[in-house]
């Protein structure tokens, strides 16, 4: 059982740390905030009419696992996008990927693995819910550095056999937050083989999967199913980034029916179902790709801006997907203070998304920049960052 001490030992969340860091710094002229990954493109046109038409359904308790129509829409999307058949019993609705990523650990992590405390493998840097999920289930987190040397993806196979044999869950985010690296089919096949060999589950966080530069990233569940090992992967996705609907709090978890049944059971006791009007919007959103393509084109425009602004900066790596830049800085905290004071641009120190390891903190020499604003504002802010940190282009 998780103890209060386990949670008290967690470091402060990234944004309270940033507020403390900048508390004595007056911003430069015309401030632009690029810290939070909150989409700012327009919401789809069909959202408001559906909410208006279904508002009276707020007077009903919604089905916890999702309406039959929502499960069918998600199943149809999985077929169209990934070429896989996942029946309704292999899918459950959740309040965004964060809730799913946390609750799936509660539902699926064993109390012991091969007679030892289970270990949860976490890419470093990482989405912070992975670590608190490990704490909640009393597992030992193992932070696996993802650096330029590893293609900004974690090399789980480099872990020693004892660690892998004790692993119960492995989190993977592709496209990666914050680096924008994409796990290709070969990487995913190797990871699935590793999971089968050492008997652990892969939690595939694919919330950025529909924002990509040149080609759609492969899905881990689809790769595993193609290998006959679909039971090794639990897939997570949502409408937050894909459809610019972070406030809808609507996502899904998909995988083997036996795993989804355990998650549904947990959520039937402790999870708040997505409100029915939100489920109705979700049904329409998963069934429509036009708004997704238009949204992606806006991000691709900003990729081009970033490439143009930082193309001559040593260490700049163009993101393959997602909407963050992972920019080199000798000291991320010092760079964040300088940018806020001199350029009026607020960014997040990379160390706030990482943990210290024996090999060091892989985020210390970086800043994360969110490309969520309009193109003109983005170009202005990125130019200020370049001129302040790297010299005028």
Number of C-alpha atoms within 10 A of each C-alpha: 9 12 11 10 9 13 12 9 9 11 10 11 11 17 13 9 15 20 11 10 15 17 10 10 14 12 19 16 12 9 14 19 16 21 21 16 19 18 20 14 17 11 15 18 9 12 18 12 11 16 17 10 11 16 14 11 15 12 9 9 11 18 16 20 26 24 19 11 15 25 25 19 20 27 22 19 20 19 14 12 14 17 13 18 15 22 16 21 17 19 29 26 28 28 20 24 25 20 19 27 23 18 22 23 22 19 18 17 23 17 15 15 17 11 8 12 16 25 25 30 30 25 25 26 29 25 20 16 15 22 22 18 20 25 22 18 22 22 28 16 20 19 21 22 28 24 17 12 10 10 14 22 26 23 17 20 12 9 12 9 11 9 15 24 18 22 28 27 29 23 20 26 25 26 29 29 25 28 29 26 22 23 24 15 16 10 13 19 17 13 22 27 15 16 24 15 11 17 18 24 21 26 26 22 27 22 26 23 22 23 26 22 20 9 10 16 23 19 24 30 29 24 21 21 18 13 12 10 17 17 18 24 27 25 24 27 26 29 24 21 25 24 25 19 24 20 12 20 20 24 26 24 28 25 24 21 17 11 21 23 18 15 23 22 14 16 21 14 9 10 18 14 19 25 22 23 21 21 26 21 22 30 20 18 24 23 16 15 14 10 18 19 14 12 22 21 15 16 23 19 12 21 24 14 19 20 15 14 20 21 15 11 16 10 13 15 20 20 22 23 29 32 28 24 23 24 24 22 20 12 16 23 23 13 23 25 25 21 22 22 19 16 23 21 26 28 24 26 30 27 22 24 22 23 20 15 13 7 8 11 19 22 28 22 18 23 28 28 26 22 27 23 20 13 16 10 13 19 19 14 24 20 20 20 28 18 16 15 17 15 11 11 12
